[in-house]
């Protein structure tokens, strides 16, 4: 299937001019896709009927379909399951904060990174998402809630840097002034630590936020829970983070899931403090989510508080992630797995 929603303005102009139409039609088409979030040619009233009919034949569009929506009775967080054009299932989360609405979107169907505390990776990666399928999650949520999204986190299922060109195209389209015009400083891209892609992203000098899933303070401990650690050491990651900061002057967030008895000891906190002391960074501590297939438990409150206190002694800014949607399986991968099981896949 020819895919048109992922194209930028110049690429759309090439199609329109190839049809013998005026160049400005491409701008109208782009605005329908990305400003008005309309993916049905029948609704594009300012485009000639013959052009719409030709586009519908040459470039059919399959919008994402909401197959399940769960709303938290605790905090209003909404978990979405979307069905793609090929019937695969992905998930997204809509969260309300004082500073604006945020969405956490997926970048792949499943994930092959193998992090043991994450449900998304249990069945592996099925395929990458198209830029349009990443955008489609945001557009569908805005239309469903009738609320503006101001912040985006690419931290759902998948490793966003594995196919960096796709993520870069998404970032360009969501940032476009003719579309949603969401600035880089309102977008966070997560990674488990793909060093070459992190360096390439740094060279783009985008003003996005980078979140690195660290989750351990020694290579041995990290290898036990994150297979990617067998390829890239913590020393390599720290060197790459410093390079990213130098290229972008942007603060890096280190994601650290606290697993009882695994990585939540005082010595872990001291090692982390020494590792990050003086760096332009921030630590986001995450009480690990319970997953059926794993025996991991979240750290006790007293241990979490002690961990934070130690990091603060090293001058490392630290926050504890607020748990949202606890009653609707809002953690990454959980709802999708349950739905697939129910569907008998």
C-alpha positions in Angstrom: 0.0 0.0 0.0 1.3 3.4 -0.9 1.6 5.5 2.2 0.9 9.2 1.9 0.3 10.6 5.4 4.0 10.1 6.3 5.2 12.4 3.5 6.4 15.9 4.0 5.3 18.9 2.0 7.9 18.6 -0.7 7.1 14.9 -1.2 3.4 15.8 -1.4 4.2 18.5 -4.0 5.9 16.0 -6.2 2.7 13.8 -6.2 0.4 16.8 -6.9 2.6 18.2 -9.6 2.8 14.7 -11.2 -1.0 14.8 -11.4 -0.8 18.1 -13.3 -2.4 20.0 -10.4 -1.4 23.3 -8.9 1.4 23.2 -6.3 -0.7 24.8 -3.5 -3.0 21.7 -3.4 -0.1 19.9 -1.6 -0.2 22.5 1.2 -4.0 22.0 1.5 -3.5 18.3 1.6 -0.8 18.6 4.3 -3.0 20.8 6.4 -5.9 18.3 6.1 -3.7 15.5 7.3 -1.8 17.3 10.1 -3.6 20.4 11.2 -7.2 19.4 10.8 -6.3 15.7 11.4 -8.6 14.6 8.7 -7.6 11.4 6.9 -10.8 10.9 4.8 -10.5 12.4 1.3 -14.3 12.8 1.2 -14.1 15.4 3.9 -11.4 17.5 2.1 -13.9 20.0 0.7 -11.4 22.5 -0.8 -9.8 19.9 -3.0 -11.3 19.1 -6.5 -13.4 16.0 -6.6 -11.3 14.4 -9.3 -8.1 14.9 -7.3 -9.7 13.3 -4.2 -10.9 10.4 -6.2 -7.5 9.8 -7.8 -5.7 10.1 -4.4 -8.2 7.6 -2.9 -7.3 5.0 -5.5 -3.5 5.7 -5.6 -3.0 6.4 -1.9 -5.7 4.8 0.3 -5.5 5.7 3.9 -6.2 3.3 6.8 -6.8 5.4 10.0 -6.2 3.8 13.4 -9.2 2.3 14.9 -9.9 2.5 18.7 -10.7 -1.1 19.8 -10.5 -0.5 23.5 -10.5 2.5 25.8 -10.1 2.3 29.5 -10.5 5.4 31.7 -9.0 5.5 35.2 -11.4 6.2 38.0 -8.5 7.4 40.0 -6.9 10.2 37.9 -8.7 10.3 34.5 -5.8 8.7 32.6 -7.0 7.0 29.4 -5.4 3.8 28.0 -6.1 3.2 24.3 -5.7 0.1 22.2 -5.5 0.9 18.5 -5.9 -1.5 15.6 -3.7 -0.8 12.6 -4.6 -1.3 9.0 -3.0 -4.8 9.0 -4.9 -5.7 12.2 -1.9 -5.5 14.6 -2.6 -3.9 18.0 -0.7 -1.0 19.6 -1.3 1.0 22.7 -1.1 4.6 23.9 -1.8 6.5 27.1 -3.4 9.9 27.5 -2.4 11.7 30.8 -3.6 15.0 32.2 -1.1 17.1 34.1 -1.2 20.7 35.4 1.3 21.7 32.8 -0.9 20.2 30.0 -2.0 17.0 28.4 0.6 14.3 27.6 0.4 11.2 25.4 2.7 8.2 25.6 2.9 6.6 22.1 4.3 3.4 20.7 7.0 3.3 18.0 6.8 -0.4 17.1 4.4 -3.3 17.3 6.0 -5.1 20.2 9.7 -4.8 21.0 12.8 -7.0 20.7 15.0 -5.3 23.2 14.2 -7.9 25.8 14.2 -5.7 29.0 12.9 -8.1 31.7 10.8 -5.6 33.5 8.7 -4.7 30.5 5.7 -6.5 29.1 6.0 -5.1 25.6 9.0 -7.2 24.8 7.7 -10.7 25.8 6.5 -11.6 22.3 9.2 -9.7 20.5 8.9 -7.1 17.8 6.4 -7.7 15.0 7.3 -4.6 12.9 8.1 -0.9 13.0 5.4 1.7 12.9 5.2 4.2 10.0 5.5 7.9 10.9 1.8 8.2 10.1 1.0 5.4 12.6 2.9 7.3 15.3 1.1 10.5 14.4 -2.2 8.7 14.2 -2.1 7.8 17.9 -1.9 11.5 18.8 -4.4 12.7 16.3 -7.0 10.0 17.3 -6.6 10.8 21.0 -7.0 14.5 20.4 -10.2 13.9 18.4 -11.5 11.3 20.9 -11.0 13.5 23.9 -11.5 16.8 22.2 -8.5 18.1 24.1 -5.2 19.5 22.9 -2.1 17.4 23.4 0.9 19.6 24.4 3.5 17.0 25.3 4.6 13.7 23.7 6.5 10.9 25.1 7.8 8.1 22.8 8.0 5.5 25.5 5.3 3.0 24.7 6.0 -0.3 23.0 9.2 -0.4 20.9 12.7 1.1 20.8 12.3 4.5 19.0 16.0 4.7 18.0 16.1 1.3 16.3 14.8 2.8 13.1 15.9 6.3 13.7 14.9 7.6 10.2 11.2 6.8 11.0 11.4 8.6 14.3 13.1 11.6 12.8 10.4 11.8 10.1 7.7 11.7 12.8 9.5 14.5 14.8 9.7 16.6 11.7 6.0 16.2 10.9 4.7 16.7 14.4 6.9 19.8 14.7 5.8 21.4 11.4 4.2 24.8 11.8 1.5 23.9 9.3 0.6 20.9 11.4 0.4 20.4 15.2 3.5 22.6 15.7 4.6 20.7 18.9 8.1 21.9 19.7 11.0 19.6 20.4 11.2 20.7 24.1 7.7 19.2 24.6 8.8 15.8 23.1 10.7 13.1 24.9 12.3 10.2 23.1 13.3 7.2 25.1 16.0 4.6 24.4 17.4 1.6 26.1 20.8 2.7 25.0 21.6 2.3 21.3 24.9 4.1 21.2 25.4 4.7 17.4 21.8 6.0 17.0 22.2 8.2 20.1 25.2 9.9 18.6 23.5 10.3 15.3 20.5 11.8 17.1 22.8 14.2 18.9 24.3 15.4 15.6 20.8 16.4 14.5 20.9 19.0 17.3 17.2 18.8 17.9 15.8 20.4 21.0 14.1 17.3 22.2 14.4 15.6 25.5 16.3 12.3 25.6 15.4 9.7 28.2 17.9 6.8 28.7 16.7 3.6 30.4 19.6 2.9 32.7 18.0 0.7 35.5 21.4 -0.5 36.9 24.7 0.9 38.1 27.0 -1.9 37.1 27.4 -3.7 33.7 26.8 -7.1 35.4 23.5 -6.0 37.0 22.4 -4.2 33.7 23.1 -7.3 31.6 20.9 -9.4 34.0 17.8 -7.2 33.2 18.7 -5.5 29.8 20.2 -7.6 27.0 21.4 -4.4 25.2 24.0 -4.1 28.0 25.8 -7.0 26.4 26.6 -4.7 23.5 27.1 -1.3 25.1 28.7 -0.8 28.5 27.7 1.9 31.0 31.0 3.7 30.3 30.1 3.9 26.6 26.6 5.1 27.5 28.0 7.9 29.8 30.4 9.0 27.1 27.6 9.1 24.6 25.3 11.0 27.0 28.0 13.6 27.5 28.3 13.9 23.7 24.5 14.4 23.4 24.6 17.2 26.0 27.6 18.9 24.3 25.8 18.8 20.9 22.4 19.9 22.1 22.8 21.5 25.5 19.8 19.5 26.6 19.4 17.8 29.9 19.2 14.0 29.8 16.7 12.0 31.9 17.9 8.7 33.3 15.0 6.3 33.8 15.6 3.9 36.7 13.0 1.3 37.6 13.4 0.3 41.2 13.2 -3.5 41.6 13.1 -4.9 45.2 16.4 -6.6 46.0 17.9 -6.2 42.6 18.9 -2.6 42.1 17.6 -0.6 45.1 20.4 -1.0 47.6 22.2 1.9 49.2 25.4 1.0 47.3 23.4 1.2 44.0 22.3 4.7 44.9 25.9 5.7 45.8 27.2 4.3 42.5 24.5 6.1 40.6 25.2 9.4 42.4 29.0 9.1 41.6 28.2 8.2 38.0 26.0 11.2 37.4 27.5 13.8 39.7 28.0 17.1 37.8 26.2 16.0 34.6 23.4 18.0 33.1 20.8 15.4 33.9 17.8 14.3 36.0 16.9 10.9 37.4 13.4 9.6 37.1 12.8 6.8 39.6 10.1 4.4 38.7 8.5 1.8 41.0 8.6 -1.3 38.8 5.2 -2.5 37.5 4.1 -6.1 38.3 4.2 -8.4 35.3 2.6 -11.9 35.4 5.6 -13.5 33.8 8.2 -12.0 36.1 8.8 -12.1 39.9 9.9 -8.5 40.2 8.4 -6.4 42.9 8.5 -2.7 43.5 10.8 -1.4 46.2 9.4 -0.5 49.6 8.7 3.1 50.3 11.4 3.4 52.9 14.0 2.2 50.4 12.8 4.5 47.7 13.0 7.5 50.0 16.5 6.5 51.1 17.6 6.1 47.4 16.3 9.6 46.7 18.1 11.0 49.7 21.4 9.5 48.7 21.2 10.9 45.1 20.3 14.3 46.4 23.5 14.2 48.5 25.4 14.0 45.2 23.5 16.9 43.8 21.6 14.8 41.3 18.1 16.1 40.6 15.7 13.2 41.3 12.0 12.7 41.0 9.7 9.7 41.7 7.4 9.1 38.8 3.8 9.6 39.8 1.8 6.4 39.1 -1.0 7.1 36.7 -3.8 4.7 35.6 -2.9 2.0 38.1 -6.5 0.6 37.8 -6.4 0.3 34.0 -3.1 -1.5 33.3 -1.5 1.7 32.1 2.0 0.3 32.3 3.6 -0.4 28.9 2.5 -3.5 27.1 0.1 -4.9 29.7 -3.2 -4.1 28.1 -2.1 -5.1 24.6 -1.0 -8.6 25.9 -4.3 -9.2 27.6 -6.2 -8.1 24.5 -4.1 -10.4 22.2 -4.6 -13.3 24.6 -8.3 -12.7 24.6 -8.3 -12.6 20.8 -6.6 -15.9 20.8 -3.4 -14.9 18.9 
